[in-house]
Amino acid sequence: MKYIYLLIFLVNAFSLFSQENNDSFYKVAINTGERPECIACASLYNNTLDNFLRIDATGATDVVIKIINSNTHECIRTVFISSGSVYEIKNIPEGIYYLKIAYGYEWSKKAEGSYCYAKFLRDAIYQEGNDHLDYYKIDLQNGYQLPSYELVLKVISNNRNNEFDADNISEEEFYR
């Protein structure tokens, strides 16, 4: 299993992200492992592959993880993970992927007619990973090996871990 570490520096000045009127949003109950409503993403699985992406959010905020196919840039899976949790996203189809991650508190949504939108209302940060996760089977003489990964998310102050290379992105870019 390959390990990826990402340390996040949070400050109270994240108002530079979307200034949309948050009054029209309402907090929704969501559990670790659930697919968040209002995020356009397929739910692709390969039940014959016993692989995973383990997300350790024990030292982080709540997170929403999007697994994106590196070739097509299509989202194949999205999952909500509560602060303090460890969760495994399992049965990932063969391919090469990168991650988009939203961090924050107070997962909320608004719905107006057929329009639905969800986001973190407090301390929201959005990132896109530059690392690519290769989920192709590795052929061996006596069978094959399935790659799996672990991403450890930690909130710290005045320091960053460069083992997981990610860039801050806009809220709009996260939802693309």
N, C-alpha and C positions, 0 to 999 in steps of 0.2 A: 504494500500500500504506500502511496506517495503522500506526503504531508505538505500542505500549503498553509502558511500562517499570514494573517492579515491583522495588523493592529490599527485601530482607528482612533483618531484624535477628535474628540467632540468639544465644541465650545457652544456658547449660547447665542452666537451671532449667525445662525444659518438662515436668516431672513432673506439672504440674497437668492434663495431658491424661490419657487413660485409664490407670488404675492396674491394668488387667487383668494377671493373671499371665502374663508373657512367656515363662516356661519352656516352655510348651506350643507355642510358635511355633518354626518352623525356617526358616532363611534359604533363599530360592529364587533361582536364577539367572534373571535376566530381562534382556533386551536392549532398547536404545532402539528405540521404535516398536512394541513388542509390547503387546498388550492384557493387562493384569494379570488373573490368575485371581481368582475370588471377588468380583469387583465387578459388581453387577447393572447392566448397561448395554447398550443396543442397539448395533449396529454399522451405522449408517446412512450410506450413501454415495450421491452422485449423480455417476456417472462422466462425465456430460456437462458438468459444471462443473469447470473447471480452476482452482479457487481453493484457498486454503490458510490455515492458521494456523501460522505459523512460531514455534516455541518455542526461544529461545536460553537454554540453561541452562549456558552456559560459566562463569558466575560464581556458580552456585547449587549446592544439594544435588541429590540425585536428586529427581525430581518425578513425580507422577501427575496428569495433567490430565483433568478430566471436562468435556465440552462439554454444557451443559444448555439445552434449549429454553425460552425465556423465557415462552412461553404455556402450555405443558403441564407444565413443570418436570420433563420426562423427560430422562434422559441419552441422548444420541445417539451419543457416542463417548467412549472412554477410552483413554489411552495412557501408557506408562511412558517416561520420558526420563532417561537417566543424567547425572549431574553431568559438566559439561564438554562436553556435546553440543548440537548444533543439530538440530532435527527439524521437518519439515513434516507437519502433519496435512492431508491433501488430500481433495478432492472432497466438501466439506461441503454438505449439502442447503440449499436456500434456507430462510431463517428468521432469527430473531433469537435470539441465544444469550448466555448468561453462563457464566463458568467457575468450577469448584470445583477447588482445587489443594491437593494434599498434598505437603509437603516433608519430607525426612528421609534417613536412612541405614538400611541393613540391611532391605531389603524382605523380608518374611517372611510365612509363612502357617501356619495350623493347620487341620486337617480332623478332624472327629469325626463319623463316620457321613455323613449327607448335608449336614452343616453345614460350610461353608468360609468362612474369614475371613482377610484379608490386610491388612498394615499395615507402616509403618516402625516399627522397634523403637527407633531412636535419633534424638533431636532432631526429633521429629515436630511439624509445624505444619500447621494446616488453615485454608484461607481460601476465601471466596466473593467473587467479583468483583462490584462494583456496576455496572461498565461493561457495556453491551450491545453485542454485535458483530452488526452488520446484514449478513447474507450474501445479501440479495435482490439480484438483477441490477438494474443501473441502465440503463434504456433510454436510448439515444442516437439521434441522427438516422440514423447509419450502422451501427446494431447495438446492442450493449450492452457494459457494463463489469462485470467481476466483482470485488467487493470481496475483499481479502485483508488479513490482519493479521499483525503480528509482536509477540510478547510477549518482552521481554528480562528475565530473572530474574537479579538480582545479590544476593549476600550482602554486607552491609556492617555496620559497627558504628556505633551512636549516630546514625543518620540514616535517613530514609525518603524515597522519591520518591513524590509524590502524583499522578503522571500516571496510574497505574492504581489506581483506588479499590477497595479490598478490605477486608473485615472478617474478623477471626479468627472461626472457628466451631469447634464441638466435633468430635471424631472421629466421633461418632454422626451429626452433621449432614452431614458430608462423604459418608457412605455412604448417606444418604437420596436 
